[in-house]
Amino acid sequence: MKLKDKIAIVTGAGRGLGKGIALRLAREGCNLMVSDIDIEAVKKAAEEIKTIGREAIFAKTDVSDKSQVEEMVNEAKEKFSRIDILVNNAGVTTVGHITKLTEKEWDRCLDINLKGVFLCTKAVAGIMIEQKNGRIINISSKSGKQGGLWLSAYSASKSGLIGLTQSLALDLAQYGITVNAICPGIVFTPQWDKLIVEYAKKLNIPESEVKSYYVKKIPLGRNATVKDVANVLVFLVSQEADYMTGQAINVTGGQEMR
Ligand SMILES: NC(=O)c1ccc[n+]([C@@H]2O[C@H](COP(=O)([O-])OP(=O)(O)OC[C@H]3O[C@@H](n4cnc5c(N)ncnc54)[C@H](O)[C@@H]3O)[C@@H](O)[C@H]2O)c1
């Protein structure tokens, strides 16, 4: 166990990458606050963590809502007395050609994917500064490194998140807190199932061909798994990565190299 008795918060932990990351952190020895807008899903995630033998509490939190975020962080601090790791994972993918994308969709995407990270980080920063220690991981995307067709809002949010990561890394370096981003490529999570219809439309191909269309573009010849992403995350929050901050690490099977 690389992270024995560390305290971690994972946002958007009800399913997909967030849930996988939370379970992996638990297996590495963390006790967790798992949060999500989907209370039933995150309650189940907390129960699964407890079966691994770690402590877990959960909260219904919309990361774009300041008071809900503060309440969730306070609850974690009250329960565990400290917060060692924050994983800003909650995010949504907004797909649409610029002529069709509405202002409401743009705002929602930026509010959750970018402002949500600002709010969560702001809420834990004071605690980590007092501890003179902390690890913050922001889940960006390969779309944060390169724009994508019909992905203007998503790509802007994830690219902004890389800038936010670098600036936070500078703000917090003097307190022994590191801030890094992970840029996954394609991970077939529940989010993807919802997107297939949109992607089939934008590529003008049958829905059944969407996944293989994207996988064919990956140099290593397969999609990423939650484990691929969690492996890098565990390294970045461990002592082995003490000297790394402000980085945006690609986990894309070679699709993105910058
Ligand atoms: N799956 C991929 O291919 C991929 C690739 C690159 C980056 N990412 C990023 O990884 C993160 C997780 O994605 P995923 O594929 O697991 O998605 P997902 O949709 O399967 O899971 C996202 C979780 O976030 C929660 N959530 C949504 N809005 C929220 C809000 N306002 N507040 C709190 N929780 C909220 C959802 O309820 C859900 O449980 C996202 O930030 C996404 O952009 C995913």
The ligand as an SDF file (V2000), in Angstrom:
LIG
                    3D

 44 48  0  0  0  0  0  0  0  0999 V2000
  -13.9190    8.8120  -20.5180 N   0  0  0  0  0  0  0  0  0  0  0  0
  -13.0170    9.4150  -21.2570 C   0  0  0  0  0  0  0  0  0  0  0  0
  -12.7070    8.9860  -22.3900 O   0  0  0  0  0  0  0  0  0  0  0  0
  -12.3240   10.6470  -20.7480 C   0  0  0  0  0  0  0  0  0  0  0  0
  -11.2140   11.1300  -21.4560 C   0  0  0  0  0  0  0  0  0  0  0  0
  -10.5740   12.2630  -20.9970 C   0  0  0  0  0  0  0  0  0  0  0  0
  -11.0050   12.8930  -19.8550 C   0  0  0  0  0  0  0  0  0  0  0  0
  -12.0810   12.4180  -19.1890 N   0  0  0  0  0  0  0  0  0  0  0  0
  -12.5130   13.1470  -17.9890 C   0  0  0  0  0  0  0  0  0  0  0  0
  -12.5740   12.2460  -16.9010 O   0  0  0  0  0  0  0  0  0  0  0  0
  -13.5610   12.6950  -15.9670 C   0  0  0  0  0  0  0  0  0  0  0  0
  -14.5060   11.5420  -15.6730 C   0  0  0  0  0  0  0  0  0  0  0  0
  -15.1380   11.1580  -16.8760 O   0  0  0  0  0  0  0  0  0  0  0  0
  -15.9480    9.8090  -17.0770 P   0  0  0  0  0  0  0  0  0  0  0  0
  -15.6960    9.3600  -18.4500 O   0  0  0  0  0  0  0  0  0  0  0  0
  -15.7250    8.9110  -15.9200 O   0  0  0  0  0  0  0  0  0  0  0  0
  -17.4390   10.4020  -17.0390 O   0  0  0  0  0  0  0  0  0  0  0  0
  -18.7950    9.7980  -16.4590 P   0  0  0  0  0  0  0  0  0  0  0  0
  -19.8810   10.6550  -17.0610 O   0  0  0  0  0  0  0  0  0  0  0  0
  -18.8780    8.3360  -16.6760 O   0  0  0  0  0  0  0  0  0  0  0  0
  -18.6910   10.1120  -14.9070 O   0  0  0  0  0  0  0  0  0  0  0  0
  -18.6770   11.4460  -14.4530 C   0  0  0  0  0  0  0  0  0  0  0  0
  -19.2310   11.5320  -13.0320 C   0  0  0  0  0  0  0  0  0  0  0  0
  -19.2620   12.9210  -12.6770 O   0  0  0  0  0  0  0  0  0  0  0  0
  -20.5140   13.2070  -12.0880 C   0  0  0  0  0  0  0  0  0  0  0  0
  -20.8540   14.6200  -12.2910 N   0  0  0  0  0  0  0  0  0  0  0  0
  -21.3310   15.2140  -13.4090 C   0  0  0  0  0  0  0  0  0  0  0  0
  -21.5610   16.5090  -13.1820 N   0  0  0  0  0  0  0  0  0  0  0  0
  -21.2280   16.7540  -11.8870 C   0  0  0  0  0  0  0  0  0  0  0  0
  -21.2460   17.9050  -11.0570 C   0  0  0  0  0  0  0  0  0  0  0  0
  -21.7110   19.0680  -11.5010 N   0  0  0  0  0  0  0  0  0  0  0  0
  -20.7960   17.7830   -9.7850 N   0  0  0  0  0  0  0  0  0  0  0  0
  -20.3660   16.5820   -9.3140 C   0  0  0  0  0  0  0  0  0  0  0  0
  -20.3360   15.4680  -10.0440 N   0  0  0  0  0  0  0  0  0  0  0  0
  -20.7650   15.5480  -11.3140 C   0  0  0  0  0  0  0  0  0  0  0  0
  -21.5030   12.2730  -12.7720 C   0  0  0  0  0  0  0  0  0  0  0  0
  -22.6850   12.0920  -12.0040 O   0  0  0  0  0  0  0  0  0  0  0  0
  -20.6790   11.0080  -12.9190 C   0  0  0  0  0  0  0  0  0  0  0  0
  -20.7930   10.1620  -11.8020 O   0  0  0  0  0  0  0  0  0  0  0  0
  -14.2260   13.9020  -16.6060 C   0  0  0  0  0  0  0  0  0  0  0  0
  -13.6430   15.0840  -16.1080 O   0  0  0  0  0  0  0  0  0  0  0  0
  -13.9070   13.7230  -18.0780 C   0  0  0  0  0  0  0  0  0  0  0  0
  -13.9340   14.9310  -18.7830 O   0  0  0  0  0  0  0  0  0  0  0  0
  -12.7540   11.3070  -19.6080 C   0  0  0  0  0  0  0  0  0  0  0  0
  1  2  1  0
  2  3  2  0
  2  4  1  0
  4  5  1  0
  4 44  2  0
  5  6  2  0
  6  7  1  0
  7  8  2  0
  8  9  1  0
  8 44  1  0
  9 10  1  0
  9 42  1  0
 10 11  1  0
 11 12  1  0
 11 40  1  0
 12 13  1  0
 13 14  1  0
 14 15  2  0
 14 16  1  0
 14 17  1  0
 17 18  1  0
 18 19  2  0
 18 20  1  0
 18 21  1  0
 21 22  1  0
 22 23  1  0
 23 24  1  0
 23 38  1  0
 24 25  1  0
 25 26  1  0
 25 36  1  0
 26 27  1  0
 26 35  1  0
 27 28  2  0
 28 29  1  0
 29 30  1  0
 29 35  2  0
 30 31  1  0
 30 32  2  0
 32 33  1  0
 33 34  2  0
 34 35  1  0
 36 37  1  0
 36 38  1  0
 38 39  1  0
 40 41  1  0
 40 42  1  0
 42 43  1  0
M  CHG  2   8   1  16  -1
M  END
$$$$
